[in-house]
Amino acid sequence: MRTRSISENLPVYLFGLVLSFLFACNKNVGVIESAGTTVTTTADQTIIPDQVPTYPHLIAPNDVALFSQYGYGTWQYGSGVPHQKRIDLMPVNYSGNSVTNAALLANFFAISDIHITDKESPAQAIYYGYKWGIISGYSPAMLYSTHMLDATVLTINRLHKIRPYDFGLSLGDALNSAQYNELKWFVDVMDGKLIDPDSGEKDDPNPGPNNDYQDEFKAEGIDPSIKWYQALGNHDHFWMGMFPPDQYIKDKMIGNTVMNLGNIFKDPSGISSRGYYMGVINGKTPTGDIVGAGPVGNFTTPPVVSPDLNRRFITRYDFMDAFVKSSSSPAGHGFTPAAAASGFASYTFEPKSDLPLKVIVLDNTNRDDRIVTDGYGKGSVDKERYDWLVSELDKGQAEGKLMIIAAHIPIKVVLQQTLIGESMKWSASSYKTEDEMLAKLHTYPNLILWVSGHRHLSVITPQKSPDPTRPELGFWEVETPSLREFPQQFRGFRITRNSDQTISIFATDVDPIAKDGSLIAKARSYAVAANQLFNIVPEPMPSGVVNAELILQLSPEMRAKLDNLGTPIK
């Protein structure tokens, strides 16, 4: 859950000299034309928000109808960000200047933190968002979460035509508040079904089809030849990603009165506190006006909404079961009926029969059935999951396979020195601390990559080997940004075998297709405005984009095993 306050300042990253974009081996074919729509990556061009008046702002994040009048939400295309060659994990004297990419080993994508949101639910936390500067609670971009996911799938399909993806990863926080209708919308968009993004009473703020956020639409659906796999995020099975809901919250989800909560961040009573109606989006208004929000004393009667039983709370078991029933490929997306029944959301898969590569999808969210004293939105593993992870790493190492860990929450990253930064640490309830986990991971020379979401940032962290004489014990950690909040991107990954027997991992941010005048373009404008009004500065400035070629040394055994594998790069 990303909960940056308006007072938070983020660091600005400097880029050094970088390589030219090599998205299609040694040729720039990151741009294609399909049905009149240009498909690019951020190596070709980036989204640069226009400057706006400095803080304090004259309008609030929920003054959507005033955005254009005051200059919020506008942006321009800027230059692409080439891939910065990163040699942080290599020996001290390594330069890599004469190294070339010899063969393509794997090509995949990762999406994360779309936060599909039922904006009309009486059990969201909208008041916290726009009043207290918590963008996870409210962003005008939440009106278009299903549309943005659909645009992402369309973009993935177009890029798949340039070079087929070997697999895809969805890294968690598919949902915003663990509601059944949010889950159904997510799966149905991926499966290419008819989507009705409205809940409760049927609303149509702009009469006619395909012209507002409430209209039904036929989802693109992911290309049937792409196998994609799902990880569990904290928002996928906790209310607002933070708490197992009590009966009061569960009742409010499906009821007709807006939820009343106190300051859950400071009040010792937590979700049992009271004092503020959380508000809802009025789905009859073109700009999604907020109603029913504010101190309880301002209301003579509780604000009401049209109820909807499809807003019911889901557990991790329900979450996994929905993917078992999905119609896209592969069956279950990593989950099995047995796993869904047990709630064990970790698994492995091997995406290519001709490549020794193992992907370990780790559930590192807190358990629903255990008491946690420092917040349920933090990273955590219990003994069962830790022992399972070690067993899978041991097997992958013994079998001579490259290994990737995919988990919603990153491990041991640099945190901002803020309250929010501190909240991104792993939970004290975890069976192993981050340091203990990291020490164990550094014993596996075949572990090359940890991919995650959660922080809504495009950050790359070198997890260096503790032994300078064995650089192969280091691995790269790559975070994927949120699809709901600016910069609204997903990640493309290419793994190549190099001429000096190293490997390179190309990590590329990708903007979903947003045709001028489309609902997706409006969603992007709203996301830009939200960042401006919440005073969230993209890091790195000005686009939030981090593209890199991450070079990694392998053990002698793996170098020999990979020799001559992959598709030659001409």
Salt bridges, closest charged atoms under 4 A:
GLU8 OE2 - ARG4 NE 3.67
ASP88 OD1 - ARG86 NE 2.92
ASP113 OD2 - HIS115 NE2 3.42
ASP113 OD2 - HIS456 NE2 3.18
ASP118 OD2 - ARG311 NE 3.00
ASP166 OD2 - LYS352 NZ 3.78
ASP173 OD2 - HIS115 NE2 3.56
ASP173 OD2 - HIS408 NE2 3.19
ASP188 OD2 - LYS184 NZ 3.03
ASP196 OD1 - LYS202 NZ 3.13
GLU201 OE1 - LYS284 NZ 3.20
ASP203 OD1 - LYS284 NZ 3.37
GLU220 OE2 - ARG158 NH1 3.85
ASP321 OD2 - LYS325 NZ 2.87
GLU350 OE2 - LYS401 NZ 2.67
ASP363 OD2 - ARG316 NH1 2.78
ASP363 OD2 - ARG385 NH1 3.43
ASP368 OD2 - HIS237 ND1 2.84
ASP368 OD1 - ARG316 NE 2.83
ASP369 OD1 - ARG367 NE 3.39
ASP369 OD1 - ARG370 NE 3.82
ASP374 OD2 - LYS378 NZ 3.86
ASP382 OD2 - ARG370 NH1 3.05
ASP382 OD1 - ARG385 NE 3.24
ASP387 OD2 - LYS383 NZ 2.64
GLU392 OE1 - LYS358 NZ 2.69
GLU392 OE2 - LYS395 NZ 3.20
GLU399 OE1 - LYS401 NZ 2.81
GLU422 OE1 - LYS425 NZ 3.01
ASP435 OD1 - LYS412 NZ 3.05
GLU472 OE2 - ARG470 NE 3.27
GLU479 OE1 - ARG455 NE 2.79
GLU485 OE2 - ARG484 NE 2.56
ASP509 OD1 - ARG491 NE 3.31
GLU539 OE2 - ARG4 NH2 3.52
